[in-house]
Amino acid sequence: MTPGAGTSEPRTAGATSAAPSDADLEAVLAARDRAEEARARALARALGPGPCPVCEEALEVERCFVLLRPLVRRPGLACRACAFSAEAAPSTLGWALALLLALAAAVAGAAAVLHAQRLLDPTARSVARVGGVLLLGGGLWAGWQAQGLGDTQRLAGRILRGWRRRRGEPDEPPPATGWVSENLEAVVVAVVLALIIRHFVMEAFVIPTGSMAPTLLGDHFVVACPACDHAFPLAKDENELTVRGDVQPVTAHCPLCDRIFDLDRTVDDVHGGNKILVNKLVYRARPPRRYEVVVFKFPDAPWKNYIKRLVGLPGETLRLSNGDLFVDGRLARKPDDVQDAIWIPVHDDAHLPKDPLGPLWRPLDDPLAEEDFPGDDGPPRPRPEAAWGGLEGGRVTCAPRPGRAEWAEYRRRIFDHYGYSRNDHHERHDVADLRVRARVTAADGATVRLAIVEEVEGGGAPRVVSARFPVGQGEGTFAIEVDGEPQRAVARPALAPGAPVEVGLAYADDRARLLIGGVTVVAWDDPFAPPGPTARSSVRLGAAGAPATFEQVRLDRDIYYVGSLGGENDPSSRPVRVPPGAFFVMGDNSPNSEDGRRWGFVREEHLIGRAFLVFWPLVPEQVKRIR
């Protein structure tokens, strides 16, 4: 029996029975169609080498290249008797691999188009743009084809049409378009969808300048400090290296070891600005929030797009003081996730200078540990029993004396220096919003301490915000203290003796956080922060009760907002009120950012969207979520 042909037609029950109505006939036919469709789908899902699902003749199996066999779930099949055919169906691995390759081609094409905007040679720019468009279109076409491979619904339709032809029923007319038209339609649909998404939902942008560094980088060089081997980005000026073959001498200032060095750069050394994705739909659902990174149309030239951090909302009064933002007279704290994304490194034990200028740390009770340490032309003075070792950095040890809490202080001053910026001659400021982290190994009974110290202009004793980490068996009390007095504490399992663990203390925007393994364990909002500008700041390592070793010490600082040298809307010189329906923005690279401090406010209708992802360069340390 021909598959699908055994379905009976409706019959009359007899001469005396009423003829079925048109509705009854339609219901019977619909039920038959549904049964046939369900059977055809079942045959399509189970199709393999064997009898043809249409005429039951033997199916011929198409050969498959041996290397592709692991990626094929079912080979291509064809029936000579009824012309039924089924293309090869990929396995889950093959289907995923095909989609991944198509996506990679599309992403590479989009990246090539974006990269073409930064090329200086017109010929190279045109070639890169055309190649990128072709690669993008090819990736979209391949993805469209890949998503339909092994489609059982399409295969079931072929089986149904084969049954109907064998019963002599009228077949659905074949599509009028050919292979080229079908695939052209797929590409056009994909491109149209991409344009709709770009206009209403999401768009990619290239960062041209370094006003948001180090959060986002514009065109830059990557240089390595010859003194400490620290590699860091260095800004490229838009007027430099405009012709291939040019050589540009540049001066770099290492943000970790403070060494200044010169080197030559060429076009081949230029790294393009970050490529980012912007969510254009989010502000249709909710209003913008403080400290989000936003893309907007520049008020003075709406055809240009700018990117900054939003800091002021409509109707607020803004003021900058000691590097911090105050809103309506109160300090505007950054959310913890934003703060953790914008820390700027100032010291890392992994990059110590090869020719150190002296110890990095000094014991606090050492009479020789003054600013001119270690030089001293006078007679030797008595020193207390040494409790510290490895003060040059890398591996600092402490063997506390009985009944004492030992402290060692970082000797270098911590300024608002940006290694990214070139020719950075702005006035330096001491920064007290800091984070210190270290891998600590301590003996049973030890109490490990980290501290951040601030001295304010006008004198007075330094203010010490510290964190206490107990080491031992069972529970211990982890606490945040100010000048030795506990302010916030929590009981939890103590640090394991002899086991290395990363501990940290962060203090920024008058908020202290005790960290273990990068996770906040205790947090405290400081209501008693000292008023006035910071005169000097530092960090301390401490231990009491038993020996402790500090390794991989790293220090970071917060953004320090400065004035704009003459801007009419500069909150550092006077309070600035944000008008209704407008926002105030500033760059993270505060001394080198042309932003609202100079040209004013961004109207709500000029906002494009929120930047949320750096997607290129496609390397782990560069791809990141934008906070």
C-alpha positions in Angstrom: 0.0 0.0 0.0 1.3 3.5 -0.8 2.0 5.4 2.4 -0.7 7.8 3.2 -3.1 6.2 0.7 -5.0 4.1 3.2 -7.0 6.9 4.6 -10.7 6.2 3.9 -13.1 8.8 2.3 -16.3 9.7 4.1 -19.3 7.4 3.1 -23.0 7.7 3.4 -24.6 5.4 5.9 -27.5 4.4 3.6 -30.3 5.6 1.5 -32.3 6.8 4.4 -29.3 8.6 6.1 -28.9 12.4 5.6 -26.0 13.5 3.3 -23.1 14.9 5.3 -22.8 18.6 5.4 -20.0 20.6 4.0 -18.8 21.3 7.5 -18.7 17.6 8.3 -16.6 16.9 5.1 -14.2 19.7 5.9 -13.8 18.3 9.5 -13.0 14.8 8.1 -10.5 16.2 5.6 -8.9 18.3 8.2 -8.5 15.3 10.5 -7.0 13.3 7.6 -4.5 16.1 6.9 -3.5 16.4 10.5 -3.0 12.6 10.8 -0.9 12.6 7.5 1.2 15.6 8.8 1.9 13.9 12.1 2.9 10.6 10.3 5.1 12.6 7.9 6.9 14.4 10.7 7.5 11.0 12.5 9.0 9.5 9.3 11.1 12.6 8.7 12.6 12.4 12.3 13.4 8.7 11.9 14.5 8.9 8.3 17.7 6.9 7.4 19.1 4.5 4.9 16.3 2.1 3.9 12.9 2.3 2.2 11.7 5.5 0.7 9.0 7.2 2.9 7.0 8.0 -0.3 7.2 5.0 -2.5 8.9 2.4 -0.3 11.7 1.8 -2.9 15.3 1.6 -1.6 17.0 4.9 -1.0 20.4 5.5 -2.4 23.0 6.8 0.1 25.2 9.7 -1.0 28.9 9.5 -0.2 30.3 11.7 2.6 33.9 12.9 2.8 35.6 10.8 5.5 36.7 13.7 7.6 33.1 15.1 7.8 31.5 11.8 8.9 31.8 12.6 12.6 29.8 15.8 11.9 27.0 14.1 10.0 24.1 12.4 11.8 22.4 11.2 8.6 23.9 11.1 5.1 22.2 12.5 2.0 19.5 10.2 0.6 17.8 10.0 -2.8 15.1 7.8 -4.4 15.3 7.2 -8.2 11.7 5.9 -8.4 9.9 9.0 -7.1 12.6 11.7 -7.1 12.3 12.1 -3.3 15.6 13.4 -1.8 16.9 14.5 1.7 20.1 16.4 2.2 22.6 15.3 4.8 21.6 16.2 8.4 24.4 17.4 10.7 25.0 16.0 14.2 24.7 18.4 17.1 28.4 19.0 17.0 28.3 19.7 13.2 25.4 22.0 13.5 27.0 24.0 16.4 30.3 24.1 14.5 28.6 25.4 11.3 26.8 28.2 13.3 30.0 29.0 15.1 32.0 29.4 11.9 29.2 31.5 10.4 29.2 33.7 13.5 32.9 34.0 13.4 32.9 35.1 9.8 30.2 37.7 10.5 32.0 39.1 13.5 35.3 39.2 11.6 33.6 41.0 8.8 32.0 43.6 11.1 35.4 44.1 12.8 37.1 44.6 9.5 34.5 47.3 8.5 35.1 49.0 11.9 38.9 48.7 11.5 38.8 50.2 8.0 37.7 53.5 9.6 41.0 53.8 11.4 43.3 53.0 8.4 45.3 55.9 7.0 46.0 54.5 3.5 42.8 55.1 1.2 43.5 51.9 -0.8 43.9 49.8 2.2 40.8 51.3 3.8 38.7 50.6 0.7 40.0 47.0 0.4 39.4 46.4 4.1 35.9 47.8 3.9 34.9 45.8 0.8 36.4 42.6 2.3 34.7 43.2 5.6 31.3 43.6 3.9 31.8 40.5 1.8 32.8 38.5 4.9 29.9 39.9 6.9 27.4 39.0 4.1 29.0 35.5 3.7 28.7 34.9 7.4 25.1 36.0 7.5 24.3 33.8 4.5 26.1 30.8 6.0 24.3 31.2 9.3 21.0 31.3 7.5 21.8 28.1 5.7 23.2 26.4 8.8 20.2 27.1 10.9 18.0 25.2 8.4 20.3 22.1 8.0 18.4 18.9 8.7 15.1 20.7 9.2 12.5 17.9 9.8 9.6 20.2 9.1 10.8 20.9 5.6 11.5 17.2 5.0 8.0 16.3 6.2 6.6 18.7 3.6 8.4 16.8 0.9 7.0 13.5 2.1 3.5 15.0 2.1 3.8 16.3 -1.4 5.1 13.0 -2.6 2.0 11.2 -1.1 -0.4 13.6 -2.7 1.3 13.3 -6.1 1.0 9.5 -6.0 -2.7 9.8 -5.1 -3.2 12.2 -8.1 -4.2 15.1 -5.8 -3.3 18.6 -6.9 0.1 19.5 -5.4 1.0 22.9 -4.0 2.8 25.0 -6.7 6.6 25.0 -6.3 8.2 28.2 -5.3 8.8 30.6 -8.2 12.2 31.7 -7.0 15.4 29.8 -7.7 18.5 29.1 -5.6 20.0 32.5 -6.2 16.8 34.3 -5.3 16.2 32.3 -2.2 19.7 32.9 -0.9 19.6 36.6 -1.9 16.4 36.9 0.0 18.0 35.3 3.1 20.9 37.8 2.9 18.6 40.8 2.4 16.4 39.7 5.4 19.5 39.3 7.6 20.8 42.7 6.6 17.4 44.4 7.1 17.2 42.8 10.6 20.7 44.0 11.3 19.8 47.6 10.3 16.6 47.5 12.4 18.6 46.2 15.4 21.3 48.9 14.8 18.7 51.7 14.7 16.4 50.7 17.5 18.1 48.2 19.8 21.9 48.0 19.6 24.8 49.6 17.8 28.6 49.3 17.6 30.9 52.3 18.1 34.6 52.8 17.9 36.4 54.8 20.7 38.6 57.4 19.0 40.2 59.2 22.0 41.3 58.4 25.5 39.0 60.6 27.6 37.6 57.5 29.2 40.9 55.8 29.8 41.7 53.4 31.4 38.1 52.2 31.3 37.9 52.6 27.5 40.9 53.2 25.2 41.2 55.2 22.0 43.9 54.9 19.4 47.0 54.0 21.4 50.4 52.3 21.6 51.3 49.5 24.0 54.6 50.2 25.7 56.7 48.2 28.2 58.6 50.0 30.9 62.3 49.1 30.7 62.6 49.4 34.5 59.8 47.1 35.7 58.5 45.4 32.5 55.0 46.7 33.1 53.1 46.9 29.8 50.6 49.7 29.6 48.6 51.7 26.9 49.9 55.1 25.9 47.7 57.6 24.0 48.3 58.3 20.3 47.5 61.8 19.1 45.2 62.0 16.1 47.7 64.1 14.2 50.5 61.7 14.6 51.6 59.0 12.1 49.3 60.0 9.3 51.7 58.6 6.6 53.1 55.1 6.5 56.9 55.3 7.2 56.6 58.1 9.7 58.5 57.6 13.0 57.1 59.3 16.1 59.3 59.8 19.2 57.1 59.5 22.4 57.8 59.9 26.1 56.1 57.5 28.5 55.7 57.7 32.3 55.2 54.4 34.0 52.3 54.4 36.4 53.8 51.7 38.6 57.5 52.6 39.1 57.3 56.3 38.1 60.1 56.0 35.6 60.1 58.2 32.5 61.5 56.8 29.2 61.6 57.6 25.5 61.0 55.4 22.5 60.0 55.6 18.8 56.7 54.4 17.4 55.4 53.8 13.9 52.1 53.1 12.2 52.5 49.4 12.8 52.6 50.0 16.5 49.2 51.7 16.7 46.3 49.8 18.3 42.9 50.9 17.3 40.4 52.2 19.9 38.0 49.8 21.7 35.0 48.6 19.8 31.9 48.8 22.0 28.2 47.8 21.9 25.6 50.3 23.0 22.1 49.4 24.3 19.8 51.9 22.6 16.6 50.5 24.1 17.4 50.7 27.8 16.5 54.4 28.2 13.1 53.8 26.6 12.3 51.5 29.5 13.9 53.5 32.4 15.7 56.8 33.0 19.5 57.0 33.0 21.3 56.3 36.3 24.3 58.0 37.8 27.8 56.6 36.9 26.5 54.7 33.8 28.7 55.1 30.7 26.6 56.8 28.0 26.9 57.6 24.3 25.3 60.8 23.2 25.3 63.4 20.4 27.8 66.2 21.2 25.6 69.3 22.0 27.8 71.7 19.9 28.0 69.3 16.9 25.1 66.8 17.0 26.6 64.9 14.0 29.4 63.7 16.4 29.0 61.0 19.0 30.7 61.3 22.4 31.1 58.8 25.2 31.4 59.8 28.9 30.3 58.8 32.4 27.0 60.3 33.5 27.4 61.9 36.9 24.6 64.5 37.2 20.9 64.1 36.9 18.2 66.7 36.1 17.7 69.3 38.9 20.8 68.3 40.9 23.5 70.7 42.1 27.0 69.3 41.6 30.3 70.1 43.2 33.8 68.6 43.0 36.0 68.5 46.1 39.2 66.6 46.9 38.6 64.5 43.8 35.1 63.4 44.7 31.7 64.2 43.4 29.1 65.8 45.7 25.5 66.0 44.8 23.2 68.4 46.6 25.8 68.7 49.3 26.3 65.0 49.9 29.1 62.7 48.6 27.8 60.6 45.7 29.2 57.1 46.3 29.8 54.8 43.3 28.2 51.4 43.4 30.6 48.7 44.4 30.6 47.0 41.0 31.4 50.4 39.3 34.1 51.1 41.8 35.7 47.7 41.3 35.7 48.2 37.5 37.5 51.6 37.5 40.4 51.1 40.0 43.6 52.4 38.5 46.8 50.5 39.4 49.7 52.3 41.1 51.8 49.4 42.4 52.1 45.7 41.7 54.7 43.4 43.2 54.8 41.5 39.9 56.5 44.6 38.3 59.1 45.7 40.8 61.9 47.9 39.4 65.1 46.1 38.4 67.2 48.9 40.0 65.2 49.8 43.1 65.9 53.2 44.6 65.6 51.9 48.2 63.1 49.9 50.3 59.4 50.2 49.3 58.3 49.7 52.9 59.5 51.2 56.2 58.8 50.0 59.8 56.9 52.7 61.6 59.1 52.7 64.7 62.4 52.8 62.8 64.2 56.0 63.7 66.0 55.9 60.3 62.8 55.4 58.3 62.3 59.1 57.4 61.8 60.7 54.0 65.6 60.6 53.3 65.8 56.9 54.2 68.2 55.1 53.7 70.9 57.8 53.4 72.2 59.1 56.7 75.7 60.7 57.1 75.5 60.9 60.9 76.6 58.3 63.4 74.6 55.1 63.6 71.5 55.3 65.8 70.0 52.4 67.7 67.4 50.3 65.9 64.6 48.3 67.6 64.7 44.5 67.2 64.0 43.8 63.6 60.5 42.5 63.0 60.3 43.0 59.2 62.1 41.5 56.3 62.0 41.8 52.5 61.1 45.5 52.7 62.3 45.9 49.0 59.0 44.3 48.0 57.9 41.0 46.5 57.9 39.0 49.7 57.5 41.0 52.9 57.8 39.1 56.2 56.8 40.1 59.7 57.8 38.4 63.0 55.9 40.5 65.6 57.5 41.1 68.9 55.5 39.9 71.9 52.6 42.1 72.8 53.1 44.4 69.8 51.3 45.1 66.6 53.9 45.7 63.9 53.3 48.1 61.0 55.2 48.8 57.8 54.2 51.7 55.6 54.5 52.2 51.8 57.1 54.9 51.1 56.1 56.2 47.7 53.6 59.0 47.4 50.4 58.1 45.6 49.3 60.7 43.0 46.5 61.0 40.4 48.9 60.1 37.6 47.5 58.6 34.4 50.1 56.4 32.5 47.8 56.5 29.5 48.2 60.3 29.0 51.0 61.9 27.1 52.6 65.2 28.1 50.5 65.2 31.3 51.5 68.4 33.1 48.4 68.9 35.3 48.9 69.6 38.9 49.4 66.4 40.9 47.1 65.5 43.8 47.6 63.0 46.6 44.9 60.4 46.4 43.4 58.8 49.6 40.7 56.7 47.9 42.7 53.5 47.6 42.6 49.7 47.6 45.3 47.4 48.9 45.4 43.7 48.2 48.0 41.0 49.2 48.3 37.3 49.3 48.9 36.5 53.0 50.3 33.3 54.7 50.2 33.5 58.5 50.8 31.3 61.5 48.1 30.1 63.9 47.1 32.9 66.3 48.2 35.8 64.0 46.1 38.9 63.3 46.8 40.3 59.9 46.2 44.0 59.3 45.8 46.2 56.3 45.4 50.0 56.6 44.9 53.1 54.5 46.2 56.3 55.9 45.2 59.9 55.1 46.7 63.2 56.3 44.7 66.4 55.5 46.0 69.8 54.9 46.2 71.9 58.1 48.0 69.3 60.1 46.7 67.0 62.8 47.2 63.3 63.3 46.8 61.0 60.3 43.5 59.1 60.1 44.0 55.3 59.8 41.2 53.1 58.4 42.2 49.5 58.9 41.0 45.9 58.4 41.6 43.1 60.9 41.9 39.5 59.7 42.2 36.8 62.4 44.1 33.6 61.7 43.4 30.3 63.5 40.9 27.5 64.2 37.2 28.2 64.5 35.6 31.5 64.2 37.2 34.9 64.4 36.1 38.6 64.4 36.8 40.4 61.1 36.5 44.1 61.6 36.9 47.5 60.0 38.5 50.0 62.4 39.3 53.7 62.5 42.3 54.7 64.6 42.1 51.3 66.3 38.4 51.6 67.2 36.1 49.0 65.7 33.4 50.4 63.5 31.9 47.3 61.9 32.6 43.7 62.6 31.4 40.2 61.6 32.1 36.7 63.0 33.1 34.1 60.5 35.6 31.2 60.1 39.1 32.6 60.6 41.8 32.4 58.0 43.4 29.0 57.9 46.9 28.9 59.4 49.7 28.3 56.8 47.4 28.6 53.8 47.8 31.5 51.4 44.7 33.7 50.9 44.1 37.0 49.2 42.9 39.7 51.5 42.2 43.3 50.8 40.9 46.6 52.0 39.2 49.2 49.8 38.4 52.7 50.9 36.8 55.1 48.4 34.0 57.6 48.5 34.1 57.3 52.3 33.1 53.6 52.1 35.4 50.9 53.5 35.2 47.3 52.5 37.1 44.3 53.9 37.8 41.7 51.1 38.7 38.0 51.1 39.3 36.4 47.8 37.9 39.5 46.1 34.6 39.2 47.9 33.3 41.9 50.3 33.0 40.4 53.8 32.4 43.6 55.8 31.4 47.0 54.5 31.0 50.3 56.4 30.0 53.8 55.2 32.1 56.3 57.0 30.2 59.3 58.3 33.3 60.9 59.9 35.6 61.4 57.0 38.1 64.2 57.5 37.2 67.5 55.7 39.7 69.3 53.5 42.1 68.3 50.8 44.4 65.3 51.2 47.9 66.4 52.1 49.4 62.8 51.9 48.2 59.2 51.8 49.7 55.8 52.2 49.0 52.2 53.0 50.3 49.9 55.7 50.8 46.2 56.2 50.5 44.9 59.8 50.6 41.8 61.9 50.4 40.8 65.6 50.5 37.6 67.6 52.4 35.4 65.1 54.5 35.6 61.9 52.9 36.6 58.6 54.1 36.9 55.0 52.8 39.3 52.5 53.2 38.6 48.8 51.7 39.9 45.5 50.9 43.3 47.1 48.9 45.5 44.7 47.7 49.0 45.2 45.0 50.8 43.2 43.5 54.3 43.3 40.2 55.8 42.5 39.4 58.4 39.8 40.3 61.8 41.0 38.1 64.5 39.4 39.8 67.8 38.8 38.9 71.2 37.3 38.8 71.9 33.6 40.9 75.1 33.7 38.4 77.7 32.7 35.2 75.8 31.9 32.0 77.8 32.5 30.3 74.8 34.1 33.2 73.5 36.2 31.9 72.1 39.5 35.4 72.4 41.1 35.2 76.2 41.0 31.5 76.7 41.9 28.3 74.6 42.4 26.7 73.7 39.1 23.0 73.1 38.8 21.8 70.6 36.1 18.8 72.0 34.2 15.6 70.0 33.9 15.7 67.5 31.0 19.5 67.5 30.9 22.4 65.5 32.3 26.0 66.2 33.3 28.9 64.0 32.1 32.6 63.7 32.7 35.4 61.4 31.5 37.3 58.9 33.6 40.6 60.4 32.4 39.6 63.6 34.2 42.7 65.8 33.5 42.5 65.0 29.8 38.8 64.9 29.0 36.8 67.5 27.1 33.4 67.1 28.9 30.6 68.9 30.6 33.0 70.8 32.8 33.8 72.9 29.7 30.8 72.8 27.3 27.9 72.1 29.7 25.0 69.7 29.6 23.6 66.9 27.5 19.9 67.1 26.6 17.8 64.0 27.1 17.0 63.8 23.4 20.7 63.7 22.6 21.2 60.5 24.5 21.8 57.5 22.2 22.2 54.7 24.8 24.2 53.0 27.4 27.6 51.4 26.6 27.6 47.9 28.0 30.3 45.8 26.3 33.8 46.0 24.8 33.7 43.3 22.1 36.9 44.1 20.3 39.9 43.4 20.4 38.8 39.8 20.8 41.2 38.9 23.6 40.3 37.9 27.2 41.8 41.0 28.9 40.1 43.4 26.5 36.6 41.9 26.1 34.7 43.1 29.2 31.4 44.4 30.5 31.4 48.2 30.8 30.5 49.3 34.3 
